[in-house]
Amino acid sequence: MIVVKDSEKQIHVLSETASVQEYNTTDPALGGAVASVEGRYPKKGFVVNLEVKQLAYVISGMGKIVTPEGVHELAAGDMVFVAANEKYAWEGNLELFIANAPRFDSKQYREVE
């Protein structure tokens, strides 16, 4: 069992519209974070995780996940699976719990057009 206390989380401010509270585990296969989005992230274009799959649960708020293929409306209680190497952007006022498999690594995370 791995317990990550609230006092151990790492806070990352991604932009003026997004921040992440990362709960680091010692297990390289799985990690988790709480993300807050107020507006659009990224401001333009998309983000992509080259190797990490994400399962995002909307804790509160309303918004959208935008991909090159379309837009999906989101509200509290909804869940989104984002495959590795899939382009996306968040829009709205959302608080999300995000499970990452394998554990998130900023070296493989990119903003793209």
VMD Tcl script that builds the backbone (N, CA, C; Angstrom):
set m [mol new atoms 339]
animate dup $m
set s [atomselect $m all]
$s set {name element resname resid chain x y z} {
  {N N MET 1 A 0.847 -1.179 0.000}
  {CA C MET 1 A 0.000 0.000 0.000}
  {C C MET 1 A 0.891 1.241 0.000}
  {N N ILE 2 A 0.453 2.227 -0.748}
  {CA C ILE 2 A 1.155 3.510 -0.797}
  {C C ILE 2 A 0.155 4.589 -0.388}
  {N N VAL 3 A 0.511 5.373 0.618}
  {CA C VAL 3 A -0.326 6.484 1.051}
  {C C VAL 3 A 0.436 7.768 0.757}
  {N N VAL 4 A -0.199 8.674 0.035}
  {CA C VAL 4 A 0.398 9.983 -0.244}
  {C C VAL 4 A -0.473 11.013 0.460}
  {N N LYS 5 A 0.081 11.646 1.453}
  {CA C LYS 5 A -0.645 12.624 2.250}
  {C C LYS 5 A -0.813 13.933 1.482}
  {N N ASP 6 A -1.859 14.657 1.830}
  {CA C ASP 6 A -2.109 15.956 1.213}
  {C C ASP 6 A -0.891 16.868 1.362}
  {N N SER 7 A -0.220 16.790 2.482}
  {CA C SER 7 A 0.955 17.629 2.729}
  {C C SER 7 A 2.136 17.260 1.837}
  {N N GLU 8 A 2.084 16.098 1.175}
  {CA C GLU 8 A 3.168 15.634 0.310}
  {C C GLU 8 A 2.940 15.931 -1.172}
  {N N LYS 9 A 1.772 16.448 -1.503}
  {CA C LYS 9 A 1.476 16.709 -2.913}
  {C C LYS 9 A 2.386 17.817 -3.438}
  {N N GLN 10 A 2.605 17.781 -4.746}
  {CA C GLN 10 A 3.385 18.821 -5.418}
  {C C GLN 10 A 2.423 19.632 -6.273}
  {N N ILE 11 A 2.499 20.968 -6.139}
  {CA C ILE 11 A 1.614 21.834 -6.905}
  {C C ILE 11 A 2.376 22.403 -8.094}
  {N N HIS 12 A 1.782 22.245 -9.281}
  {CA C HIS 12 A 2.377 22.742 -10.519}
  {C C HIS 12 A 1.408 23.727 -11.155}
  {N N VAL 13 A 1.835 24.953 -11.361}
  {CA C VAL 13 A 1.028 25.933 -12.081}
  {C C VAL 13 A 1.424 25.819 -13.542}
  {N N LEU 14 A 0.499 25.338 -14.373}
  {CA C LEU 14 A 0.783 25.101 -15.786}
  {C C LEU 14 A 0.639 26.373 -16.614}
  {N N SER 15 A -0.300 27.216 -16.215}
  {CA C SER 15 A -0.569 28.472 -16.923}
  {C C SER 15 A -1.454 29.314 -16.024}
  {N N GLU 16 A -1.879 30.469 -16.519}
  {CA C GLU 16 A -2.796 31.296 -15.734}
  {C C GLU 16 A -4.174 30.665 -15.630}
  {N N THR 17 A -4.446 29.621 -16.442}
  {CA C THR 17 A -5.763 28.983 -16.438}
  {C C THR 17 A -5.763 27.558 -15.891}
  {N N ALA 18 A -4.599 27.007 -15.540}
  {CA C ALA 18 A -4.568 25.606 -15.116}
  {C C ALA 18 A -3.472 25.345 -14.089}
  {N N SER 19 A -3.820 24.509 -13.108}
  {CA C SER 19 A -2.844 24.042 -12.129}
  {C C SER 19 A -3.134 22.582 -11.803}
  {N N VAL 20 A -2.099 21.905 -11.294}
  {CA C VAL 20 A -2.211 20.486 -10.978}
  {C C VAL 20 A -1.620 20.237 -9.599}
  {N N GLN 21 A -2.335 19.454 -8.804}
  {CA C GLN 21 A -1.822 18.964 -7.530}
  {C C GLN 21 A -1.461 17.502 -7.754}
  {N N GLU 22 A -0.182 17.197 -7.811}
  {CA C GLU 22 A 0.292 15.855 -8.144}
  {C C GLU 22 A 0.595 15.066 -6.879}
  {N N TYR 23 A 0.063 13.863 -6.819}
  {CA C TYR 23 A 0.288 12.953 -5.702}
  {C C TYR 23 A 1.228 11.855 -6.196}
  {N N ASN 24 A 2.504 11.999 -5.890}
  {CA C ASN 24 A 3.516 11.067 -6.393}
  {C C ASN 24 A 3.506 9.766 -5.612}
  {N N THR 25 A 3.423 8.686 -6.343}
  {CA C THR 25 A 3.560 7.364 -5.742}
  {C C THR 25 A 4.947 6.839 -6.086}
  {N N THR 26 A 5.354 5.795 -5.417}
  {CA C THR 26 A 6.633 5.161 -5.748}
  {C C THR 26 A 6.451 4.096 -6.827}
  {N N ASP 27 A 5.222 3.915 -7.279}
  {CA C ASP 27 A 4.925 2.931 -8.316}
  {C C ASP 27 A 5.005 3.599 -9.684}
  {N N PRO 28 A 5.956 3.219 -10.520}
  {CA C PRO 28 A 6.080 3.870 -11.824}
  {C C PRO 28 A 4.917 3.574 -12.775}
  {N N ALA 29 A 4.073 2.598 -12.452}
  {CA C ALA 29 A 2.992 2.212 -13.352}
  {C C ALA 29 A 1.738 3.066 -13.216}
  {N N LEU 30 A 1.606 3.843 -12.110}
  {CA C LEU 30 A 0.358 4.567 -11.886}
  {C C LEU 30 A 0.592 5.793 -11.012}
  {N N GLY 31 A -0.044 6.891 -11.379}
  {CA C GLY 31 A 0.018 8.117 -10.587}
  {C C GLY 31 A -1.312 8.825 -10.632}
  {N N GLY 32 A -1.470 9.835 -9.786}
  {CA C GLY 32 A -2.727 10.559 -9.756}
  {C C GLY 32 A -2.527 12.028 -9.469}
  {N N ALA 33 A -3.502 12.832 -9.889}
  {CA C ALA 33 A -3.428 14.274 -9.696}
  {C C ALA 33 A -4.831 14.855 -9.689}
  {N N VAL 34 A -4.946 16.035 -9.091}
  {CA C VAL 34 A -6.167 16.821 -9.170}
  {C C VAL 34 A -5.819 18.070 -9.968}
  {N N ALA 35 A -6.558 18.298 -11.042}
  {CA C ALA 35 A -6.307 19.448 -11.915}
  {C C ALA 35 A -7.457 20.441 -11.809}
  {N N SER 36 A -7.114 21.717 -11.847}
  {CA C SER 36 A -8.108 22.788 -11.885}
  {C C SER 36 A -7.926 23.567 -13.171}
  {N N VAL 37 A -9.019 23.769 -13.893}
  {CA C VAL 37 A -8.998 24.523 -15.144}
  {C C VAL 37 A -10.018 25.641 -15.031}
  {N N GLU 38 A -9.575 26.859 -15.317}
  {CA C GLU 38 A -10.472 28.018 -15.329}
  {C C GLU 38 A -10.211 28.784 -16.615}
  {N N GLY 39 A -10.916 28.399 -17.663}
  {CA C GLY 39 A -10.696 28.976 -18.983}
  {C C GLY 39 A -10.337 27.884 -19.963}
  {N N ARG 40 A -9.293 28.111 -20.742}
  {CA C ARG 40 A -8.834 27.103 -21.709}
  {C C ARG 40 A -7.399 26.755 -21.406}
  {N N TYR 41 A -7.101 25.438 -21.435}
  {CA C TYR 41 A -5.730 24.973 -21.296}
  {C C TYR 41 A -5.481 23.897 -22.337}
  {N N PRO 42 A -4.453 24.089 -23.165}
  {CA C PRO 42 A -3.614 25.270 -23.259}
  {C C PRO 42 A -4.368 26.411 -23.946}
  {N N LYS 43 A -3.835 27.607 -23.861}
  {CA C LYS 43 A -4.509 28.782 -24.430}
  {C C LYS 43 A -4.816 28.596 -25.907}
  {N N LYS 44 A -3.888 27.974 -26.655}
  {CA C LYS 44 A -4.121 27.666 -28.069}
  {C C LYS 44 A -3.519 26.299 -28.359}
  {N N GLY 45 A -4.017 25.678 -29.383}
  {CA C GLY 45 A -3.521 24.353 -29.741}
  {C C GLY 45 A -3.998 23.289 -28.768}
  {N N PHE 46 A -3.140 22.294 -28.562}
  {CA C PHE 46 A -3.494 21.123 -27.761}
  {C C PHE 46 A -2.295 20.707 -26.918}
  {N N VAL 47 A -2.536 19.754 -26.014}
  {CA C VAL 47 A -1.461 19.069 -25.314}
  {C C VAL 47 A -1.518 17.603 -25.720}
  {N N VAL 48 A -0.399 16.911 -25.555}
  {CA C VAL 48 A -0.344 15.488 -25.855}
  {C C VAL 48 A 0.619 14.824 -24.879}
  {N N ASN 49 A 0.229 13.655 -24.389}
  {CA C ASN 49 A 1.092 12.812 -23.572}
  {C C ASN 49 A 1.594 11.697 -24.471}
  {N N LEU 50 A 2.873 11.684 -24.728}
  {CA C LEU 50 A 3.411 10.747 -25.706}
  {C C LEU 50 A 3.302 9.289 -25.269}
  {N N GLU 51 A 3.358 9.011 -23.967}
  {CA C GLU 51 A 3.340 7.625 -23.495}
  {C C GLU 51 A 2.297 7.342 -22.422}
  {N N VAL 52 A 1.722 8.374 -21.833}
  {CA C VAL 52 A 0.832 8.202 -20.689}
  {C C VAL 52 A -0.632 8.190 -21.116}
  {N N LYS 53 A -1.380 7.192 -20.633}
  {CA C LYS 53 A -2.833 7.161 -20.778}
  {C C LYS 53 A -3.409 7.853 -19.549}
  {N N GLN 54 A -4.531 8.565 -19.735}
  {CA C GLN 54 A -5.145 9.270 -18.624}
  {C C GLN 54 A -6.628 8.929 -18.521}
  {N N LEU 55 A -7.076 8.780 -17.289}
  {CA C LEU 55 A -8.484 8.617 -16.999}
  {C C LEU 55 A -8.865 9.799 -16.121}
  {N N ALA 56 A -9.711 10.700 -16.647}
  {CA C ALA 56 A -10.047 11.937 -15.952}
  {C C ALA 56 A -11.509 11.899 -15.519}
  {N N TYR 57 A -11.734 12.121 -14.225}
  {CA C TYR 57 A -13.071 12.168 -13.636}
  {C C TYR 57 A -13.370 13.615 -13.262}
  {N N VAL 58 A -14.513 14.137 -13.695}
  {CA C VAL 58 A -14.893 15.510 -13.396}
  {C C VAL 58 A -15.482 15.552 -11.980}
  {N N ILE 59 A -14.716 16.126 -11.052}
  {CA C ILE 59 A -15.158 16.251 -9.664}
  {C C ILE 59 A -16.241 17.315 -9.552}
  {N N SER 60 A -15.990 18.463 -10.180}
  {CA C SER 60 A -16.969 19.547 -10.118}
  {C C SER 60 A -16.813 20.456 -11.326}
  {N N GLY 61 A -17.843 21.236 -11.579}
  {CA C GLY 61 A -17.805 22.209 -12.658}
  {C C GLY 61 A -18.393 21.686 -13.952}
  {N N MET 62 A -18.233 22.535 -14.973}
  {CA C MET 62 A -18.699 22.201 -16.319}
  {C C MET 62 A -17.681 22.700 -17.319}
  {N N GLY 63 A -17.629 22.049 -18.461}
  {CA C GLY 63 A -16.697 22.478 -19.491}
  {C C GLY 63 A -16.703 21.535 -20.665}
  {N N LYS 64 A -15.549 21.459 -21.325}
  {CA C LYS 64 A -15.414 20.660 -22.543}
  {C C LYS 64 A -14.018 20.068 -22.606}
  {N N ILE 65 A -13.910 18.956 -23.307}
  {CA C ILE 65 A -12.615 18.491 -23.770}
  {C C ILE 65 A -12.672 18.619 -25.286}
  {N N VAL 66 A -11.655 19.270 -25.844}
  {CA C VAL 66 A -11.599 19.588 -27.266}
  {C C VAL 66 A -10.492 18.754 -27.893}
  {N N THR 67 A -10.793 18.120 -29.008}
  {CA C THR 67 A -9.798 17.374 -29.784}
  {C C THR 67 A -9.856 17.860 -31.227}
  {N N PRO 68 A -8.885 17.504 -32.058}
  {CA C PRO 68 A -8.982 17.881 -33.465}
  {C C PRO 68 A -10.238 17.315 -34.146}
  {N N GLU 69 A -10.786 16.240 -33.574}
  {CA C GLU 69 A -11.959 15.596 -34.164}
  {C C GLU 69 A -13.278 16.183 -33.686}
  {N N GLY 70 A -13.272 16.918 -32.553}
  {CA C GLY 70 A -14.537 17.448 -32.065}
  {C C GLY 70 A -14.473 17.922 -30.626}
  {N N VAL 71 A -15.655 18.257 -30.113}
  {CA C VAL 71 A -15.800 18.811 -28.769}
  {C C VAL 71 A -16.781 17.933 -27.999}
  {N N HIS 72 A -16.447 17.647 -26.731}
  {CA C HIS 72 A -17.328 16.867 -25.870}
  {C C HIS 72 A -17.635 17.676 -24.621}
  {N N GLU 73 A -18.918 17.919 -24.369}
  {CA C GLU 73 A -19.367 18.649 -23.181}
  {C C GLU 73 A -19.143 17.763 -21.956}
  {N N LEU 74 A -18.725 18.391 -20.839}
  {CA C LEU 74 A -18.466 17.659 -19.608}
  {C C LEU 74 A -19.133 18.340 -18.422}
  {N N ALA 75 A -19.554 17.528 -17.449}
  {CA C ALA 75 A -20.112 18.034 -16.203}
  {C C ALA 75 A -19.690 17.104 -15.073}
  {N N ALA 76 A -19.902 17.546 -13.845}
  {CA C ALA 76 A -19.542 16.738 -12.683}
  {C C ALA 76 A -20.113 15.328 -12.825}
  {N N GLY 77 A -19.263 14.347 -12.532}
  {CA C GLY 77 A -19.662 12.946 -12.638}
  {C C GLY 77 A -19.260 12.277 -13.932}
  {N N ASP 78 A -18.868 13.051 -14.936}
  {CA C ASP 78 A -18.434 12.473 -16.212}
  {C C ASP 78 A -16.990 11.993 -16.115}
  {N N MET 79 A -16.644 11.051 -16.981}
  {CA C MET 79 A -15.286 10.522 -17.029}
  {C C MET 79 A -14.817 10.502 -18.475}
  {N N VAL 80 A -13.517 10.760 -18.668}
  {CA C VAL 80 A -12.918 10.797 -19.998}
  {C C VAL 80 A -11.672 9.915 -19.997}
  {N N PHE 81 A -11.534 9.070 -21.010}
  {CA C PHE 81 A -10.299 8.326 -21.210}
  {C C PHE 81 A -9.536 8.986 -22.342}
  {N N VAL 82 A -8.283 9.369 -22.087}
  {CA C VAL 82 A -7.431 9.978 -23.100}
  {C C VAL 82 A -6.296 9.003 -23.378}
  {N N ALA 83 A -6.217 8.524 -24.610}
  {CA C ALA 83 A -5.172 7.577 -24.991}
  {C C ALA 83 A -3.820 8.279 -25.108}
  {N N ALA 84 A -2.760 7.524 -24.970}
  {CA C ALA 84 A -1.425 8.072 -25.189}
  {C C ALA 84 A -1.345 8.625 -26.606}
  {N N ASN 85 A -0.670 9.739 -26.764}
  {CA C ASN 85 A -0.430 10.383 -28.055}
  {C C ASN 85 A -1.688 11.005 -28.668}
  {N N GLU 86 A -2.713 11.238 -27.849}
  {CA C GLU 86 A -3.951 11.871 -28.324}
  {C C GLU 86 A -3.923 13.360 -27.982}
  {N N LYS 87 A -4.232 14.207 -28.959}
  {CA C LYS 87 A -4.248 15.659 -28.748}
  {C C LYS 87 A -5.564 16.071 -28.096}
  {N N TYR 88 A -5.464 16.993 -27.100}
  {CA C TYR 88 A -6.666 17.478 -26.434}
  {C C TYR 88 A -6.402 18.815 -25.757}
  {N N ALA 89 A -7.489 19.493 -25.407}
  {CA C ALA 89 A -7.448 20.732 -24.621}
  {C C ALA 89 A -8.669 20.736 -23.715}
  {N N TRP 90 A -8.535 21.352 -22.543}
  {CA C TRP 90 A -9.649 21.520 -21.616}
  {C C TRP 90 A -10.206 22.932 -21.751}
  {N N GLU 91 A -11.515 23.083 -21.625}
  {CA C GLU 91 A -12.152 24.406 -21.609}
  {C C GLU 91 A -13.235 24.407 -20.546}
  {N N GLY 92 A -13.370 25.526 -19.832}
  {CA C GLY 92 A -14.439 25.672 -18.857}
  {C C GLY 92 A -13.907 25.919 -17.470}
  {N N ASN 93 A -14.737 25.616 -16.501}
  {CA C ASN 93 A -14.366 25.697 -15.094}
  {C C ASN 93 A -14.550 24.304 -14.511}
  {N N LEU 94 A -13.437 23.586 -14.427}
  {CA C LEU 94 A -13.464 22.176 -14.069}
  {C C LEU 94 A -12.463 21.855 -12.970}
  {N N GLU 95 A -12.842 20.913 -12.107}
  {CA C GLU 95 A -11.892 20.278 -11.211}
  {C C GLU 95 A -11.935 18.802 -11.568}
  {N N LEU 96 A -10.766 18.233 -11.845}
  {CA C LEU 96 A -10.668 16.868 -12.349}
  {C C LEU 96 A -9.733 16.033 -11.487}
  {N N PHE 97 A -10.097 14.770 -11.257}
  {CA C PHE 97 A -9.118 13.816 -10.747}
  {C C PHE 97 A -8.604 13.061 -11.958}
  {N N ILE 98 A -7.278 12.979 -12.109}
  {CA C ILE 98 A -6.687 12.325 -13.273}
  {C C ILE 98 A -5.761 11.206 -12.819}
  {N N ALA 99 A -6.055 9.978 -13.258}
  {CA C ALA 99 A -5.169 8.840 -13.036}
  {C C ALA 99 A -4.299 8.688 -14.275}
  {N N ASN 100 A -2.999 8.548 -14.075}
  {CA C ASN 100 A -2.029 8.428 -15.172}
  {C C ASN 100 A -1.371 7.063 -15.148}
  {N N ALA 101 A -1.333 6.409 -16.309}
  {CA C ALA 101 A -0.675 5.107 -16.414}
  {C C ALA 101 A 0.168 5.077 -17.688}
  {N N PRO 102 A 1.491 4.937 -17.579}
  {CA C PRO 102 A 2.272 4.938 -16.345}
  {C C PRO 102 A 2.253 6.312 -15.684}
  {N N ARG 103 A 2.917 6.416 -14.547}
  {CA C ARG 103 A 2.959 7.667 -13.794}
  {C C ARG 103 A 3.399 8.810 -14.707}
  {N N PHE 104 A 2.789 9.977 -14.532}
  {CA C PHE 104 A 3.064 11.146 -15.368}
  {C C PHE 104 A 4.548 11.506 -15.350}
  {N N ASP 105 A 5.065 11.848 -16.524}
  {CA C ASP 105 A 6.452 12.284 -16.670}
  {C C ASP 105 A 6.447 13.507 -17.583}
  {N N SER 106 A 6.818 14.647 -17.044}
  {CA C SER 106 A 6.762 15.893 -17.808}
  {C C SER 106 A 7.654 15.875 -19.046}
  {N N LYS 107 A 8.629 14.988 -19.111}
  {CA C LYS 107 A 9.525 14.906 -20.276}
  {C C LYS 107 A 8.795 14.439 -21.528}
  {N N GLN 108 A 7.681 13.758 -21.377}
  {CA C GLN 108 A 6.952 13.253 -22.551}
  {C C GLN 108 A 5.652 14.008 -22.777}
  {N N TYR 109 A 5.476 15.142 -22.126}
  {CA C TYR 109 A 4.274 15.964 -22.231}
  {C C TYR 109 A 4.568 17.166 -23.104}
  {N N ARG 110 A 3.731 17.454 -24.113}
  {CA C ARG 110 A 4.010 18.518 -25.063}
  {C C ARG 110 A 2.768 19.347 -25.358}
  {N N GLU 111 A 2.985 20.637 -25.620}
  {CA C GLU 111 A 1.954 21.472 -26.215}
  {C C GLU 111 A 2.196 21.443 -27.718}
  {N N VAL 112 A 1.138 21.242 -28.495}
  {CA C VAL 112 A 1.244 21.120 -29.950}
  {C C VAL 112 A 0.147 21.930 -30.620}
  {N N GLU 113 A 0.302 22.174 -31.899}
  {CA C GLU 113 A -0.718 22.901 -32.677}
  {C C GLU 113 A -1.799 21.959 -33.138}
}
mol reanalyze $m
mol bondsrecalc $m
mol representation Tube
mol addrep $m
